[in-house]
Amino acid sequence: MRHPTDTMQHLKKYLAELDTQNMLRTLREVESAQGPHVQIGGREYLLLCSNNYLGLANHPVLIEASCRATHDFGVGSGASRLVSGSMSLHHRLEEQIAAFKGTEAALLFNSGYAANNGIIQGLLGASDTVFSDALNHASIIDGCRLSGAKIEIYPHNDMAALEQMLNDARAKRRGRWLIVTDGVFSMDGDMAPLNRLVELKEQFDAWLMVDDAHGGGVLGQHGRGIAEHFGCLGRIDLQMGTFGKAFGGFGAYLAAAQPVIDRLINSSRAFIFSTSLPPGVIAANAEALRLVDSSEGQKRRENLENNRYLFSTRLQQAGLNLCGSTTQIVPILTCHPEPTMQAASALLKQGIFLSGIRPPTVSSGACRLRATLMADHDPSEVVAAADKIIALLKTMDAVDA
Ligand SMILES: *Cc1c(COP(=O)(O)O)cnc(C)c1O
């Protein structure tokens, strides 16, 4: 019989091996609120790896709304939506989301991870087929697997390849077809070609689902996300988005037609079997939606775009490979784990906090430093950080700079 400590030995050996390969993941304790600067180990750093793109996580109006709702309705919702946890706050926020996205209805999920799991599992079954971009977020991949549907993976943003796959599959088509894509890809910072995807989904009578985690609040004149950016808001069947990034809060949603929402209420396990979001979170999200759609939201988007432009053009002019980024997510290709993690820790010593990305998050050989800009970064600090990154990478042979 195996003694429990044997298992501990195995775990320790596994972790030690990861460490020697520069592949061990550990947590970094942040001691302050999530502003453009954060405190770690008593020292202040420029934060270049937060998804708090518009700086709303600390916005006084959101904090006030959250405190008021907590005071009036408590810290917890007490149950799942289908039991007693479907509070007026949830219903009003869902109406607000539907109006924002121009859909009939919307449904809240407890996180983006839970939404992608629960939407795809709730709508597809074994006789259906999902066509999924090769670089889609892990939560989409897991949702596809959970659904039991046939999974066809098309090369990243390759519309000719997708069209070919749809054509090839047509002869033996049985169930429903779903094309699913990130809107803004979380590791490359590029965008899905939504207009072409809409054409294909209409031509082949498939559903189109877009995960707008990184586009919501940021893209489009009113911050309605990637669909507004491409002018095709009314033509996407399933618009998924999150509140944890540009909206500064927490949670996620699907905006879609009423029958789709009703179906999910009856079949989505992530929706059904989980306590609903607490009042304080819902109230902050509602305020964030209003703010994003205001002149202040507009101003914050302009600041973010200015910072993105300053940072990206500087790095690009120095000859660094930014993986095709056109958004506030700016990857800097460093290829292998060792130089990636060396560069990240050298930058930390210089007061810059950004993340080194390794497999399995990206494919092997595609390691990168991943920087994300915020609306409330000081432009001069953004430029100074870019210069430090350039100076550092030029000294590292392994990086092609
Ligand atoms: C962050 C992210 C999610 C998960 O959202 P959470 O609310 O953090 O669980 C889903 N999809 C994409 C593309 C993301 O970047």
The ligand as a MOL file (V3000), in Angstrom:
LIG
                    3D

  0  0  0     0  0            999 V3000
M  V30 BEGIN CTAB
M  V30 COUNTS 15 15 0 0 0
M  V30 BEGIN ATOM
M  V30 1 C -10.3030 36.6590 -18.5190 0
M  V30 2 C -10.9750 35.9140 -19.6090 0
M  V30 3 C -12.0330 35.0480 -19.3480 0
M  V30 4 C -12.4050 34.6760 -17.9410 0
M  V30 5 O -13.0770 35.6890 -17.3110 0
M  V30 6 P -13.1100 35.7310 -15.7080 0
M  V30 7 O -14.2460 36.6100 -15.3930 0
M  V30 8 O -11.7910 36.2650 -15.2770 0
M  V30 9 O -13.3090 34.3210 -15.2420 0
M  V30 10 C -12.6920 34.4840 -20.4010 0
M  V30 11 N -12.3220 34.7400 -21.6770 0
M  V30 12 C -11.2830 35.5390 -21.9800 0
M  V30 13 C -10.9160 35.7840 -23.3990 0
M  V30 14 C -10.5720 36.1380 -20.9540 0
M  V30 15 O -9.5230 36.9060 -21.2300 0
M  V30 END ATOM
M  V30 BEGIN BOND
M  V30 1 1 1 2
M  V30 2 1 2 3
M  V30 3 2 2 14
M  V30 4 1 3 4
M  V30 5 2 3 10
M  V30 6 1 4 5
M  V30 7 1 5 6
M  V30 8 2 6 7
M  V30 9 1 6 8
M  V30 10 1 6 9
M  V30 11 1 10 11
M  V30 12 2 11 12
M  V30 13 1 12 13
M  V30 14 1 12 14
M  V30 15 1 14 15
M  V30 END BOND
M  V30 END CTAB
M  END
